Amino acid sequence: MLYTIVPAHVIFPEQYQGVEKQQLWSMQYRGVEVVVQRGAGGQAEIVRLLSTDPNDYLDPMLQPGMTLPAF
């Protein structure tokens, strides 16, 4: 385990190949700010939650990898 302020893409560059090409958007879903990326069929896939409420992270509808309706 590494405890460092150095970004992970600097330490492990081979794992982050192609990540720079992702297009991410921030949006509100169910009252929570989420970061999504466009998937197949115009659907959005949750990549990250931007919330300070611990209960949002326990909501199964807000888990990373969940697909949202087309936007």
PyMOL Python script that loads the backbone (N, CA, C, O; Angstrom):
from pymol import cmd

cmd.read_pdbstr("""\
ATOM      1  N   MET A   1       0.844  -1.156   0.000  1.00  0.00           N
ATOM      2  CA  MET A   1       0.000   0.000   0.000  1.00  0.00           C
ATOM      3  C   MET A   1       0.899   1.231   0.000  1.00  0.00           C
ATOM      4  O   MET A   1       1.857   1.321   0.769  1.00  0.00           O
ATOM      5  N   LEU A   2       0.576   2.161  -0.865  1.00  0.00           N
ATOM      6  CA  LEU A   2       1.352   3.388  -0.960  1.00  0.00           C
ATOM      7  C   LEU A   2       0.557   4.563  -0.393  1.00  0.00           C
ATOM      8  O   LEU A   2      -0.595   4.786  -0.767  1.00  0.00           O
ATOM      9  N   TYR A   3       1.176   5.297   0.499  1.00  0.00           N
ATOM     10  CA  TYR A   3       0.576   6.517   1.025  1.00  0.00           C
ATOM     11  C   TYR A   3       1.399   7.682   0.472  1.00  0.00           C
ATOM     12  O   TYR A   3       2.461   8.011   1.000  1.00  0.00           O
ATOM     13  N   THR A   4       0.899   8.290  -0.582  1.00  0.00           N
ATOM     14  CA  THR A   4       1.655   9.328  -1.251  1.00  0.00           C
ATOM     15  C   THR A   4       0.715  10.344  -1.882  1.00  0.00           C
ATOM     16  O   THR A   4      -0.451  10.046  -2.140  1.00  0.00           O
ATOM     17  N   ILE A   5       1.220  11.532  -2.126  1.00  0.00           N
ATOM     18  CA  ILE A   5       0.427  12.545  -2.807  1.00  0.00           C
ATOM     19  C   ILE A   5       0.648  12.482  -4.317  1.00  0.00           C
ATOM     20  O   ILE A   5      -0.002  13.209  -5.070  1.00  0.00           O
ATOM     21  N   VAL A   6       1.559  11.620  -4.762  1.00  0.00           N
ATOM     22  CA  VAL A   6       1.836  11.469  -6.190  1.00  0.00           C
ATOM     23  C   VAL A   6       0.644  10.749  -6.834  1.00  0.00           C
ATOM     24  O   VAL A   6       0.220   9.704  -6.341  1.00  0.00           O
ATOM     25  N   PRO A   7       0.101  11.295  -7.926  1.00  0.00           N
ATOM     26  CA  PRO A   7      -1.042  10.653  -8.582  1.00  0.00           C
ATOM     27  C   PRO A   7      -0.720   9.229  -9.042  1.00  0.00           C
ATOM     28  O   PRO A   7       0.413   8.928  -9.418  1.00  0.00           O
ATOM     29  N   ALA A   8      -1.711   8.380  -9.006  1.00  0.00           N
ATOM     30  CA  ALA A   8      -1.525   6.970  -9.355  1.00  0.00           C
ATOM     31  C   ALA A   8      -1.053   6.802 -10.793  1.00  0.00           C
ATOM     32  O   ALA A   8      -0.294   5.876 -11.081  1.00  0.00           O
ATOM     33  N   HIS A   9      -1.486   7.683 -11.710  1.00  0.00           N
ATOM     34  CA  HIS A   9      -1.077   7.517 -13.104  1.00  0.00           C
ATOM     35  C   HIS A   9       0.412   7.795 -13.308  1.00  0.00           C
ATOM     36  O   HIS A   9       0.977   7.399 -14.327  1.00  0.00           O
ATOM     37  N   VAL A  10       1.050   8.465 -12.360  1.00  0.00           N
ATOM     38  CA  VAL A  10       2.491   8.688 -12.440  1.00  0.00           C
ATOM     39  C   VAL A  10       3.240   7.445 -11.962  1.00  0.00           C
ATOM     40  O   VAL A  10       4.269   7.081 -12.532  1.00  0.00           O
ATOM     41  N   ILE A  11       2.731   6.800 -10.926  1.00  0.00           N
ATOM     42  CA  ILE A  11       3.382   5.619 -10.361  1.00  0.00           C
ATOM     43  C   ILE A  11       3.133   4.379 -11.216  1.00  0.00           C
ATOM     44  O   ILE A  11       4.036   3.562 -11.395  1.00  0.00           O
ATOM     45  N   PHE A  12       1.925   4.229 -11.741  1.00  0.00           N
ATOM     46  CA  PHE A  12       1.546   3.064 -12.537  1.00  0.00           C
ATOM     47  C   PHE A  12       1.078   3.487 -13.928  1.00  0.00           C
ATOM     48  O   PHE A  12      -0.106   3.341 -14.230  1.00  0.00           O
ATOM     49  N   PRO A  13       1.949   4.000 -14.777  1.00  0.00           N
ATOM     50  CA  PRO A  13       1.497   4.521 -16.071  1.00  0.00           C
ATOM     51  C   PRO A  13       0.903   3.456 -16.993  1.00  0.00           C
ATOM     52  O   PRO A  13       0.020   3.764 -17.794  1.00  0.00           O
ATOM     53  N   GLU A  14       1.367   2.219 -16.895  1.00  0.00           N
ATOM     54  CA  GLU A  14       0.849   1.169 -17.782  1.00  0.00           C
ATOM     55  C   GLU A  14      -0.616   0.836 -17.505  1.00  0.00           C
ATOM     56  O   GLU A  14      -1.305   0.356 -18.405  1.00  0.00           O
ATOM     57  N   GLN A  15      -1.105   1.071 -16.314  1.00  0.00           N
ATOM     58  CA  GLN A  15      -2.498   0.801 -15.983  1.00  0.00           C
ATOM     59  C   GLN A  15      -3.428   1.910 -16.444  1.00  0.00           C
ATOM     60  O   GLN A  15      -4.643   1.715 -16.491  1.00  0.00           O
ATOM     61  N   TYR A  16      -2.883   3.064 -16.785  1.00  0.00           N
ATOM     62  CA  TYR A  16      -3.706   4.207 -17.145  1.00  0.00           C
ATOM     63  C   TYR A  16      -3.598   4.560 -18.623  1.00  0.00           C
ATOM     64  O   TYR A  16      -3.936   5.676 -19.018  1.00  0.00           O
ATOM     65  N   GLN A  17      -3.134   3.626 -19.439  1.00  0.00           N
ATOM     66  CA  GLN A  17      -3.068   3.859 -20.880  1.00  0.00           C
ATOM     67  C   GLN A  17      -4.493   3.947 -21.412  1.00  0.00           C
ATOM     68  O   GLN A  17      -5.299   3.054 -21.153  1.00  0.00           O
ATOM     69  N   GLY A  18      -4.813   4.983 -22.133  1.00  0.00           N
ATOM     70  CA  GLY A  18      -6.145   5.146 -22.703  1.00  0.00           C
ATOM     71  C   GLY A  18      -7.138   5.840 -21.789  1.00  0.00           C
ATOM     72  O   GLY A  18      -8.216   6.227 -22.239  1.00  0.00           O
ATOM     73  N   VAL A  19      -6.805   6.004 -20.529  1.00  0.00           N
ATOM     74  CA  VAL A  19      -7.723   6.662 -19.604  1.00  0.00           C
ATOM     75  C   VAL A  19      -7.889   8.128 -19.977  1.00  0.00           C
ATOM     76  O   VAL A  19      -8.960   8.702 -19.777  1.00  0.00           O
ATOM     77  N   GLU A  20      -6.836   8.741 -20.521  1.00  0.00           N
ATOM     78  CA  GLU A  20      -6.909  10.146 -20.882  1.00  0.00           C
ATOM     79  C   GLU A  20      -7.928  10.386 -21.990  1.00  0.00           C
ATOM     80  O   GLU A  20      -8.434  11.498 -22.133  1.00  0.00           O
ATOM     81  N   LYS A  21      -8.231   9.360 -22.769  1.00  0.00           N
ATOM     82  CA  LYS A  21      -9.143   9.513 -23.895  1.00  0.00           C
ATOM     83  C   LYS A  21     -10.610   9.425 -23.486  1.00  0.00           C
ATOM     84  O   LYS A  21     -11.494   9.708 -24.295  1.00  0.00           O
ATOM     85  N   GLN A  22     -10.878   9.036 -22.240  1.00  0.00           N
ATOM     86  CA  GLN A  22     -12.251   8.955 -21.779  1.00  0.00           C
ATOM     87  C   GLN A  22     -12.850  10.354 -21.676  1.00  0.00           C
ATOM     88  O   GLN A  22     -12.178  11.303 -21.271  1.00  0.00           O
ATOM     89  N   GLN A  23     -14.109  10.465 -22.046  1.00  0.00           N
ATOM     90  CA  GLN A  23     -14.805  11.726 -21.876  1.00  0.00           C
ATOM     91  C   GLN A  23     -15.768  11.570 -20.709  1.00  0.00           C
ATOM     92  O   GLN A  23     -16.697  10.765 -20.756  1.00  0.00           O
ATOM     93  N   LEU A  24     -15.534  12.340 -19.678  1.00  0.00           N
ATOM     94  CA  LEU A  24     -16.332  12.252 -18.460  1.00  0.00           C
ATOM     95  C   LEU A  24     -17.160  13.515 -18.300  1.00  0.00           C
ATOM     96  O   LEU A  24     -16.725  14.612 -18.651  1.00  0.00           O
ATOM     97  N   TRP A  25     -18.373  13.341 -17.758  1.00  0.00           N
ATOM     98  CA  TRP A  25     -19.268  14.446 -17.487  1.00  0.00           C
ATOM     99  C   TRP A  25     -19.724  14.374 -16.047  1.00  0.00           C
ATOM    100  O   TRP A  25     -19.854  13.292 -15.475  1.00  0.00           O
ATOM    101  N   SER A  26     -19.964  15.527 -15.471  1.00  0.00           N
ATOM    102  CA  SER A  26     -20.536  15.626 -14.149  1.00  0.00           C
ATOM    103  C   SER A  26     -22.010  15.986 -14.313  1.00  0.00           C
ATOM    104  O   SER A  26     -22.361  16.879 -15.084  1.00  0.00           O
ATOM    105  N   MET A  27     -22.868  15.279 -13.576  1.00  0.00           N
ATOM    106  CA  MET A  27     -24.305  15.538 -13.673  1.00  0.00           C
ATOM    107  C   MET A  27     -24.985  15.171 -12.364  1.00  0.00           C
ATOM    108  O   MET A  27     -24.413  14.477 -11.524  1.00  0.00           O
ATOM    109  N   GLN A  28     -26.208  15.644 -12.206  1.00  0.00           N
ATOM    110  CA  GLN A  28     -27.036  15.298 -11.049  1.00  0.00           C
ATOM    111  C   GLN A  28     -27.897  14.090 -11.395  1.00  0.00           C
ATOM    112  O   GLN A  28     -28.555  14.075 -12.435  1.00  0.00           O
ATOM    113  N   TYR A  29     -27.897  13.080 -10.533  1.00  0.00           N
ATOM    114  CA  TYR A  29     -28.765  11.920 -10.701  1.00  0.00           C
ATOM    115  C   TYR A  29     -29.318  11.568  -9.330  1.00  0.00           C
ATOM    116  O   TYR A  29     -28.565  11.284  -8.399  1.00  0.00           O
ATOM    117  N   ARG A  30     -30.629  11.589  -9.218  1.00  0.00           N
ATOM    118  CA  ARG A  30     -31.316  11.315  -7.953  1.00  0.00           C
ATOM    119  C   ARG A  30     -30.845  12.254  -6.848  1.00  0.00           C
ATOM    120  O   ARG A  30     -30.762  11.866  -5.682  1.00  0.00           O
ATOM    121  N   GLY A  31     -30.536  13.501  -7.229  1.00  0.00           N
ATOM    122  CA  GLY A  31     -30.127  14.511  -6.269  1.00  0.00           C
ATOM    123  C   GLY A  31     -28.677  14.422  -5.830  1.00  0.00           C
ATOM    124  O   GLY A  31     -28.270  15.110  -4.893  1.00  0.00           O
ATOM    125  N   VAL A  32     -27.892  13.581  -6.496  1.00  0.00           N
ATOM    126  CA  VAL A  32     -26.489  13.400  -6.124  1.00  0.00           C
ATOM    127  C   VAL A  32     -25.623  13.724  -7.336  1.00  0.00           C
ATOM    128  O   VAL A  32     -25.951  13.339  -8.458  1.00  0.00           O
ATOM    129  N   GLU A  33     -24.531  14.423  -7.114  1.00  0.00           N
ATOM    130  CA  GLU A  33     -23.586  14.739  -8.188  1.00  0.00           C
ATOM    131  C   GLU A  33     -22.769  13.480  -8.500  1.00  0.00           C
ATOM    132  O   GLU A  33     -22.128  12.911  -7.616  1.00  0.00           O
ATOM    133  N   VAL A  34     -22.801  13.053  -9.766  1.00  0.00           N
ATOM    134  CA  VAL A  34     -22.056  11.877 -10.200  1.00  0.00           C
ATOM    135  C   VAL A  34     -21.223  12.226 -11.427  1.00  0.00           C
ATOM    136  O   VAL A  34     -21.559  13.143 -12.177  1.00  0.00           O
ATOM    137  N   VAL A  35     -20.148  11.494 -11.622  1.00  0.00           N
ATOM    138  CA  VAL A  35     -19.327  11.610 -12.823  1.00  0.00           C
ATOM    139  C   VAL A  35     -19.650  10.393 -13.675  1.00  0.00           C
ATOM    140  O   VAL A  35     -19.587   9.258 -13.203  1.00  0.00           O
ATOM    141  N   VAL A  36     -19.998  10.638 -14.937  1.00  0.00           N
ATOM    142  CA  VAL A  36     -20.403   9.558 -15.831  1.00  0.00           C
ATOM    143  C   VAL A  36     -19.569   9.595 -17.111  1.00  0.00           C
ATOM    144  O   VAL A  36     -18.963  10.609 -17.460  1.00  0.00           O
ATOM    145  N   GLN A  37     -19.563   8.448 -17.796  1.00  0.00           N
ATOM    146  CA  GLN A  37     -18.985   8.388 -19.132  1.00  0.00           C
ATOM    147  C   GLN A  37     -20.024   7.769 -20.048  1.00  0.00           C
ATOM    148  O   GLN A  37     -20.822   6.934 -19.624  1.00  0.00           O
ATOM    149  N   ARG A  38     -20.009   8.180 -21.293  1.00  0.00           N
ATOM    150  CA  ARG A  38     -20.988   7.691 -22.256  1.00  0.00           C
ATOM    151  C   ARG A  38     -20.638   6.257 -22.635  1.00  0.00           C
ATOM    152  O   ARG A  38     -19.493   5.941 -22.957  1.00  0.00           O
ATOM    153  N   GLY A  39     -21.655   5.398 -22.589  1.00  0.00           N
ATOM    154  CA  GLY A  39     -21.476   4.010 -22.961  1.00  0.00           C
ATOM    155  C   GLY A  39     -22.194   3.702 -24.257  1.00  0.00           C
ATOM    156  O   GLY A  39     -22.557   4.604 -25.012  1.00  0.00           O
ATOM    157  N   ALA A  40     -22.394   2.432 -24.504  1.00  0.00           N
ATOM    158  CA  ALA A  40     -23.068   1.987 -25.727  1.00  0.00           C
ATOM    159  C   ALA A  40     -24.526   2.417 -25.712  1.00  0.00           C
ATOM    160  O   ALA A  40     -25.169   2.404 -24.662  1.00  0.00           O
ATOM    161  N   GLY A  41     -25.046   2.792 -26.859  1.00  0.00           N
ATOM    162  CA  GLY A  41     -26.448   3.157 -26.974  1.00  0.00           C
ATOM    163  C   GLY A  41     -26.791   4.503 -26.349  1.00  0.00           C
ATOM    164  O   GLY A  41     -27.963   4.789 -26.104  1.00  0.00           O
ATOM    165  N   GLY A  42     -25.792   5.324 -26.091  1.00  0.00           N
ATOM    166  CA  GLY A  42     -26.063   6.633 -25.510  1.00  0.00           C
ATOM    167  C   GLY A  42     -26.327   6.598 -24.020  1.00  0.00           C
ATOM    168  O   GLY A  42     -26.659   7.628 -23.433  1.00  0.00           O
ATOM    169  N   GLN A  43     -26.190   5.441 -23.392  1.00  0.00           N
ATOM    170  CA  GLN A  43     -26.397   5.364 -21.953  1.00  0.00           C
ATOM    171  C   GLN A  43     -25.174   5.896 -21.227  1.00  0.00           C
ATOM    172  O   GLN A  43     -24.069   5.900 -21.770  1.00  0.00           O
ATOM    173  N   ALA A  44     -25.378   6.337 -20.013  1.00  0.00           N
ATOM    174  CA  ALA A  44     -24.289   6.847 -19.189  1.00  0.00           C
ATOM    175  C   ALA A  44     -23.955   5.821 -18.115  1.00  0.00           C
ATOM    176  O   ALA A  44     -24.845   5.205 -17.530  1.00  0.00           O
ATOM    177  N   GLU A  45     -22.678   5.648 -17.868  1.00  0.00           N
ATOM    178  CA  GLU A  45     -22.220   4.726 -16.829  1.00  0.00           C
ATOM    179  C   GLU A  45     -21.588   5.541 -15.713  1.00  0.00           C
ATOM    180  O   GLU A  45     -20.741   6.398 -15.967  1.00  0.00           O
ATOM    181  N   ILE A  46     -21.994   5.279 -14.489  1.00  0.00           N
ATOM    182  CA  ILE A  46     -21.444   6.002 -13.340  1.00  0.00           C
ATOM    183  C   ILE A  46     -19.993   5.582 -13.139  1.00  0.00           C
ATOM    184  O   ILE A  46     -19.678   4.395 -13.061  1.00  0.00           O
ATOM    185  N   VAL A  47     -19.118   6.581 -13.057  1.00  0.00           N
ATOM    186  CA  VAL A  47     -17.698   6.344 -12.827  1.00  0.00           C
ATOM    187  C   VAL A  47     -17.338   6.672 -11.385  1.00  0.00           C
ATOM    188  O   VAL A  47     -16.529   5.980 -10.767  1.00  0.00           O
ATOM    189  N   ARG A  48     -17.949   7.746 -10.844  1.00  0.00           N
ATOM    190  CA  ARG A  48     -17.572   8.226  -9.519  1.00  0.00           C
ATOM    191  C   ARG A  48     -18.711   9.029  -8.916  1.00  0.00           C
ATOM    192  O   ARG A  48     -19.472   9.676  -9.636  1.00  0.00           O
ATOM    193  N   LEU A  49     -18.828   8.987  -7.600  1.00  0.00           N
ATOM    194  CA  LEU A  49     -19.770   9.838  -6.876  1.00  0.00           C
ATOM    195  C   LEU A  49     -19.020  11.041  -6.336  1.00  0.00           C
ATOM    196  O   LEU A  49     -17.872  10.925  -5.908  1.00  0.00           O
ATOM    197  N   LEU A  50     -19.668  12.193  -6.356  1.00  0.00           N
ATOM    198  CA  LEU A  50     -19.101  13.405  -5.769  1.00  0.00           C
ATOM    199  C   LEU A  50     -20.039  13.848  -4.657  1.00  0.00           C
ATOM    200  O   LEU A  50     -20.810  14.795  -4.814  1.00  0.00           O
ATOM    201  N   SER A  51     -19.962  13.156  -3.542  1.00  0.00           N
ATOM    202  CA  SER A  51     -20.880  13.413  -2.442  1.00  0.00           C
ATOM    203  C   SER A  51     -20.138  13.304  -1.119  1.00  0.00           C
ATOM    204  O   SER A  51     -19.174  12.549  -0.990  1.00  0.00           O
ATOM    205  N   THR A  52     -20.601  14.067  -0.142  1.00  0.00           N
ATOM    206  CA  THR A  52     -20.046  13.959   1.202  1.00  0.00           C
ATOM    207  C   THR A  52     -20.962  13.169   2.130  1.00  0.00           C
ATOM    208  O   THR A  52     -20.635  12.963   3.299  1.00  0.00           O
ATOM    209  N   ASP A  53     -22.098  12.729   1.617  1.00  0.00           N
ATOM    210  CA  ASP A  53     -23.055  11.966   2.417  1.00  0.00           C
ATOM    211  C   ASP A  53     -22.729  10.472   2.316  1.00  0.00           C
ATOM    212  O   ASP A  53     -22.823   9.907   1.226  1.00  0.00           O
ATOM    213  N   PRO A  54     -22.349   9.818   3.414  1.00  0.00           N
ATOM    214  CA  PRO A  54     -22.010   8.393   3.377  1.00  0.00           C
ATOM    215  C   PRO A  54     -23.165   7.515   2.889  1.00  0.00           C
ATOM    216  O   PRO A  54     -22.927   6.454   2.310  1.00  0.00           O
ATOM    217  N   ASN A  55     -24.399   7.937   3.111  1.00  0.00           N
ATOM    218  CA  ASN A  55     -25.538   7.135   2.672  1.00  0.00           C
ATOM    219  C   ASN A  55     -25.624   7.041   1.147  1.00  0.00           C
ATOM    220  O   ASN A  55     -26.147   6.059   0.620  1.00  0.00           O
ATOM    221  N   ASP A  56     -25.122   8.042   0.441  1.00  0.00           N
ATOM    222  CA  ASP A  56     -25.125   7.985  -1.021  1.00  0.00           C
ATOM    223  C   ASP A  56     -24.259   6.838  -1.524  1.00  0.00           C
ATOM    224  O   ASP A  56     -24.572   6.231  -2.547  1.00  0.00           O
ATOM    225  N   TYR A  57     -23.180   6.538  -0.821  1.00  0.00           N
ATOM    226  CA  TYR A  57     -22.282   5.463  -1.234  1.00  0.00           C
ATOM    227  C   TYR A  57     -22.869   4.085  -0.949  1.00  0.00           C
ATOM    228  O   TYR A  57     -22.403   3.087  -1.500  1.00  0.00           O
ATOM    229  N   LEU A  58     -23.878   4.022  -0.101  1.00  0.00           N
ATOM    230  CA  LEU A  58     -24.539   2.755   0.205  1.00  0.00           C
ATOM    231  C   LEU A  58     -25.732   2.485  -0.699  1.00  0.00           C
ATOM    232  O   LEU A  58     -26.274   1.380  -0.681  1.00  0.00           O
ATOM    233  N   ASP A  59     -26.153   3.463  -1.487  1.00  0.00           N
ATOM    234  CA  ASP A  59     -27.300   3.316  -2.380  1.00  0.00           C
ATOM    235  C   ASP A  59     -26.892   2.468  -3.583  1.00  0.00           C
ATOM    236  O   ASP A  59     -26.012   2.879  -4.338  1.00  0.00           O
ATOM    237  N   PRO A  60     -27.507   1.290  -3.786  1.00  0.00           N
ATOM    238  CA  PRO A  60     -27.116   0.423  -4.904  1.00  0.00           C
ATOM    239  C   PRO A  60     -27.370   1.041  -6.278  1.00  0.00           C
ATOM    240  O   PRO A  60     -26.755   0.616  -7.256  1.00  0.00           O
ATOM    241  N   MET A  61     -28.257   2.029  -6.378  1.00  0.00           N
ATOM    242  CA  MET A  61     -28.522   2.684  -7.667  1.00  0.00           C
ATOM    243  C   MET A  61     -27.441   3.696  -8.039  1.00  0.00           C
ATOM    244  O   MET A  61     -27.423   4.198  -9.163  1.00  0.00           O
ATOM    245  N   LEU A  62     -26.542   3.997  -7.105  1.00  0.00           N
ATOM    246  CA  LEU A  62     -25.498   4.986  -7.350  1.00  0.00           C
ATOM    247  C   LEU A  62     -24.100   4.377  -7.379  1.00  0.00           C
ATOM    248  O   LEU A  62     -23.107   5.101  -7.307  1.00  0.00           O
ATOM    249  N   GLN A  63     -24.017   3.070  -7.484  1.00  0.00           N
ATOM    250  CA  GLN A  63     -22.722   2.406  -7.483  1.00  0.00           C
ATOM    251  C   GLN A  63     -22.002   2.598  -8.816  1.00  0.00           C
ATOM    252  O   GLN A  63     -22.649   2.583  -9.863  1.00  0.00           O
ATOM    253  N   PRO A  64     -20.682   2.777  -8.804  1.00  0.00           N
ATOM    254  CA  PRO A  64     -19.938   2.857 -10.061  1.00  0.00           C
ATOM    255  C   PRO A  64     -20.175   1.616 -10.912  1.00  0.00           C
ATOM    256  O   PRO A  64     -20.182   0.491 -10.413  1.00  0.00           O
ATOM    257  N   GLY A  65     -20.368   1.846 -12.196  1.00  0.00           N
ATOM    258  CA  GLY A  65     -20.669   0.759 -13.128  1.00  0.00           C
ATOM    259  C   GLY A  65     -22.143   0.669 -13.476  1.00  0.00           C
ATOM    260  O   GLY A  65     -22.503   0.036 -14.468  1.00  0.00           O
ATOM    261  N   MET A  66     -23.007   1.292 -12.675  1.00  0.00           N
ATOM    262  CA  MET A  66     -24.440   1.280 -12.980  1.00  0.00           C
ATOM    263  C   MET A  66     -24.690   2.138 -14.206  1.00  0.00           C
ATOM    264  O   MET A  66     -24.080   3.195 -14.368  1.00  0.00           O
ATOM    265  N   THR A  67     -25.590   1.681 -15.072  1.00  0.00           N
ATOM    266  CA  THR A  67     -25.918   2.458 -16.263  1.00  0.00           C
ATOM    267  C   THR A  67     -27.184   3.273 -16.006  1.00  0.00           C
ATOM    268  O   THR A  67     -28.123   2.813 -15.355  1.00  0.00           O
ATOM    269  N   LEU A  68     -27.180   4.482 -16.532  1.00  0.00           N
ATOM    270  CA  LEU A  68     -28.304   5.401 -16.411  1.00  0.00           C
ATOM    271  C   LEU A  68     -29.006   5.490 -17.759  1.00  0.00           C
ATOM    272  O   LEU A  68     -28.408   5.149 -18.779  1.00  0.00           O
ATOM    273  N   PRO A  69     -30.239   5.933 -17.792  1.00  0.00           N
ATOM    274  CA  PRO A  69     -30.927   6.112 -19.069  1.00  0.00           C
ATOM    275  C   PRO A  69     -30.156   7.078 -19.963  1.00  0.00           C
ATOM    276  O   PRO A  69     -29.324   7.853 -19.490  1.00  0.00           O
ATOM    277  N   ALA A  70     -30.442   7.022 -21.251  1.00  0.00           N
ATOM    278  CA  ALA A  70     -29.768   7.888 -22.232  1.00  0.00           C
ATOM    279  C   ALA A  70     -29.917   9.349 -21.835  1.00  0.00           C
ATOM    280  O   ALA A  70     -30.958   9.763 -21.326  1.00  0.00           O
ATOM    281  N   PHE A  71     -28.870  10.121 -22.073  1.00  0.00           N
ATOM    282  CA  PHE A  71     -28.916  11.554 -21.755  1.00  0.00           C
ATOM    283  C   PHE A  71     -28.488  12.373 -22.936  1.00  0.00           C
ATOM    284  O   PHE A  71     -28.463  13.601 -22.858  1.00  0.00           O
TER     285      PHE A  71
END
""", "prot")
cmd.dss("prot")
cmd.show_as("cartoon", "prot")
cmd.util.cbc("prot")
cmd.orient("prot")
